[in-house]
Amino acid sequence: MFAEKELLLVPGPTPIPPQVQRAMVRAVINHRSPAYEELFARLQEKLRRIFAVTGEVFVFPASGTGMLEAMVVNFLSPNDPVLMVSVGWFGDRFGEIAERFGAKVTWLKVEWGKAATPELVAEAMDKAPQPFKAVLLTHNETSTAVVNPVREIAKVVKERGALLLVDSVSGFGAMPLPMDEWRIDAVATASQKALMTPPGIGLVAVREAAWEAVKQAQMPRYYWDFRLAREFQRRHQNPYTPPVTLLFGLDAALDLIFAEGVETVFERHRRLRNLLRDGIREMGLELFVPDDAIASCSLTAIKVPEGIHGGDLIRQLRQRYRVEVAGGQEHLRGKIIRISHMGWVHESDILLALTALRHALQDLGWRAR
Amino acid sequence: MFAEKELLLVPGPTPIPPQVQRAMVRAVINHRSPAYEELFARLQEKLRRIFAVTGEVFVFPASGTGMLEAMVVNFLSPNDPVLMVSVGWFGDRFGEIAERFGAKVTWLKVEWGKAATPELVAEAMDKAPQPFKAVLLTHNETSTAVVNPVREIAKVVKERGALLLVDSVSGFGAMPLPMDEWRIDAVATASQKALMTPPGIGLVAVREAAWEAVKQAQMPRYYWDFRLAREFQRRHQNPYTPPVTLLFGLDAALDLIFAEGVETVFERHRRLRNLLRDGIREMGLELFVPDDAIASCSLTAIKVPEGIHGGDLIRQLRQRYRVEVAGGQEHLRGKIIRISHMGWVHESDILLALTALRHALQDLGWRAR
């Protein structure tokens, strides 16, 4: 009876606004019809606007991981030297994919819970025996709830003439990332995060200035081929069947974002983060990322108090209070929980999350200071 | 006002039953939760049942083309000799993908509108300078509305020890393809065809006996990697975020198919095909595939009468009668129209399609015999 009473605060999929849900109930249409071309033309404009890019925004039936692979195979050639700026578990996929496809990956490893810095990136680039073709960077690291200073790192990378490819799967739409202004060559994200749409749409934006690199890349590709996608997108179509009902949803979700105002959406995410972080501190709990300057605005990681297992806490929150949050990965498993505030999330949700967290901890024997 | 009055008879996306549409309106759930694991376990069972396979059915956020790429990179290694049985435009993608990834593809070309035969395949395999690692075969060719005799070809291929990889994107669910019984190593399809679900889910079934080949394959892969997918599927999860709302839909769609009975669904498709073909002949129009023995049960191609352009006919059907059909590809552009009868299609839809076709042709100046 209460299954759909759930407050979904995991870092994707995120809650779907009813306006978006209703938009997806429309009957499916032929993706080779004028009705689809009209939808897709409109969507392309909105996407270029939200990515703040002159260039293409490619839309694939895929998850975020697929979009990381798409960037790898469309920008790189086997044996290309690339720098992977590693700050956590999710971002590392990007480097692993590049390795699988034969790039020579140098790993710049930053301790989990910390952000990369422009100085570290500059140093790694300057001491490399040969110039890197590309730098692979995570905008928002979902496993640690850290945000990287992309703007400053972009400056360093572009001064040194490398491509900058950014995984912003869990950051895009929650925090600024103006592509043209910051000179980011490509950004990947997916529908089920701050874009408030069910999972199934992968997105990659490519700056016009980076297109030459796509033409030169030699990695084997068919499904992800941006060259083919660009040909089709110019006539407002896709090379193969797009997820039309999800695109109906994305179209409606972007309208909601523009109606609120993109800058206002960013501010809301920052405000929700602050509300959550203040509440956590007041409760006497510890934040996994104490430094506000690098704390993500799309999700927050909280240390689970000693003596309690994160898995039990997540179960208690789910079963008794119907608040769904995420745990930690790898060595953080059981040690942190992660609460998302990306997308269709409101102050009231954060208040419920905080009070449910307090109750669930108390249920498990924890006593507030 | 009448936008959703449309009768969608293109070979994908196909019409969505209201039961499936309603199932997808459920709130999105966490894909790392017991609720999802329960859904996915149930879905895996249903999928194994409909593929009639002992083995795995992989579920990807993707289109059918993605699933062709998935078969190529999970079964083949660069320089592997493979035979592409080419009977039309869509099936040929499979061979093109294999070439892009470095396989050595031999093309067995059959005239468009004809089917491949076991004899042709046997001959091509026997005269090859080195044994083929795999045969790539289209079950149902969407560009010509021809169905290949997969059962008989499978016998020939398996006797010669090659892998048989089948593109059944537009055939699966409409015509029999029991994998274990026919010894087909892998079959790819997608949600938006006979499976009556919106586009966005790609499916590949792999027979248990073919798993060794997956382990030996050397093509670069990450997103499509069946080894990783298998690890996750064993605990009823996916390596990355699955398209959960579409999976709600697929779950409901499979229930509808099992309720009707899989064999009854096949019979219905055959009956609809016959009804349509009889009506076309009675009207004095020509079928692109005159031979009933190789005429697809999932869609039918009809020659556009001389003096009329296919594009005009499609527009007239769309604008005046709200019946949406497809045109021809390549040299068949403007010369044929294709009417799908796959998925949620009923006798009444075929009757409307036939009468709307007659009216649209008359509008364009055609007079029936």
Contacts between the chains, C-beta under 8 A, distances in Angstrom:
chain1	res1	chain2	res2	distance
A	3	B	35	7.3
A	4	B	26	6.7
A	4	B	27	4.7
A	6	B	27	6.7
A	6	B	29	7.4
A	8	B	27	7.2
A	8	B	28	6.5
A	8	B	29	7.2
A	8	B	30	6.3
A	10	B	30	4.7
A	10	B	32	7.1
A	12	B	241	6.0
A	13	B	28	4.4
A	13	B	29	7.4
A	13	B	30	7.1
A	13	B	31	6.9
A	13	B	241	6.6
A	13	B	244	6.2
A	14	B	28	7.7
A	15	B	27	7.4
A	15	B	28	7.0
A	16	B	27	6.9
A	16	B	28	5.4
A	21	B	25	6.2
A	24	B	24	7.0
A	24	B	25	7.9
A	24	B	245	7.4
A	25	B	21	6.2
A	25	B	24	7.9
A	25	B	25	6.2
A	26	B	4	6.8
A	27	B	4	4.7
A	27	B	6	6.7
A	27	B	8	7.2
A	27	B	15	7.4
A	27	B	16	6.9
A	28	B	8	6.5
A	28	B	13	4.4
A	28	B	14	7.7
A	28	B	15	7.0
A	28	B	16	5.4
A	28	B	192	7.4
A	28	B	198	5.4
A	28	B	199	7.7
A	29	B	6	7.4
A	29	B	8	7.2
A	29	B	13	7.4
A	29	B	324	7.9
A	30	B	8	6.4
A	30	B	10	4.7
A	30	B	13	7.0
A	30	B	324	5.0
A	30	B	326	7.6
A	31	B	13	6.8
A	31	B	199	7.6
A	32	B	10	7.2
A	32	B	326	6.9
A	33	B	318	7.1
A	33	B	324	6.4
A	35	B	3	7.3
A	61	B	61	6.0
A	61	B	62	5.3
A	61	B	63	4.8
A	61	B	66	6.9
A	61	B	199	6.7
A	61	B	200	5.1
A	61	B	202	7.5
A	62	B	61	5.3
A	62	B	62	6.3
A	62	B	66	7.6
A	62	B	223	7.5
A	63	B	61	4.8
A	63	B	223	8.0
A	63	B	240	4.3
A	63	B	241	4.8
A	63	B	242	7.6
A	64	B	240	6.9
A	64	B	241	6.9
A	65	B	222	7.5
A	65	B	223	5.8
A	65	B	239	7.3
A	65	B	240	4.2
A	66	B	61	6.9
A	66	B	62	7.6
A	66	B	223	4.8
A	66	B	240	7.7
A	69	B	222	5.5
A	69	B	223	4.6
A	93	B	222	8.0
A	96	B	222	7.0
A	97	B	222	4.5
A	97	B	223	7.7
A	100	B	220	5.3
A	100	B	221	6.9
A	100	B	222	4.9
A	101	B	220	4.6
A	101	B	222	7.6
A	102	B	220	6.5
A	190	B	241	7.1
A	192	B	28	7.5
A	192	B	241	5.9
A	198	B	28	5.4
A	198	B	243	6.7
A	198	B	244	6.4
A	198	B	245	4.2
A	198	B	246	7.6
A	199	B	28	7.7
A	199	B	31	7.6
A	199	B	61	6.7
A	199	B	241	4.5
A	199	B	242	6.6
A	199	B	243	5.1
A	199	B	244	6.0
A	199	B	245	7.9
A	200	B	61	5.1
A	200	B	200	4.4
A	200	B	243	3.4
A	200	B	245	7.6
A	200	B	246	6.0
A	202	B	61	7.5
A	219	B	220	7.9
A	220	B	100	5.4
A	220	B	101	4.7
A	220	B	102	6.5
A	220	B	219	7.8
A	220	B	220	7.0
A	221	B	100	6.9
A	222	B	65	7.6
A	222	B	69	5.5
A	222	B	93	8.0
A	222	B	96	7.0
A	222	B	97	4.5
A	222	B	100	4.8
A	222	B	101	7.6
A	223	B	62	7.5
A	223	B	65	5.8
A	223	B	66	4.8
A	223	B	69	4.6
A	223	B	97	7.7
A	239	B	65	7.3
A	240	B	63	4.3
A	240	B	64	6.9
A	240	B	65	4.1
A	240	B	66	7.6
A	241	B	12	6.0
A	241	B	13	6.6
A	241	B	63	4.8
A	241	B	64	6.9
A	241	B	190	7.1
A	241	B	192	5.9
A	241	B	199	4.5
A	242	B	63	7.6
A	242	B	199	6.6
A	243	B	198	6.7
A	243	B	199	5.1
A	243	B	200	3.4
A	243	B	243	7.2
A	243	B	246	7.3
A	244	B	13	6.1
A	244	B	198	6.4
A	244	B	199	6.0
A	245	B	24	7.4
A	245	B	198	4.2
A	245	B	199	7.8
A	245	B	200	7.6
A	245	B	246	7.8
A	246	B	198	7.6
A	246	B	200	6.0
A	246	B	243	7.3
A	246	B	245	7.8
A	246	B	246	7.6
A	318	B	33	7.1
A	324	B	29	7.9
A	324	B	30	5.0
A	324	B	33	6.4
A	326	B	30	7.6
A	326	B	32	6.9
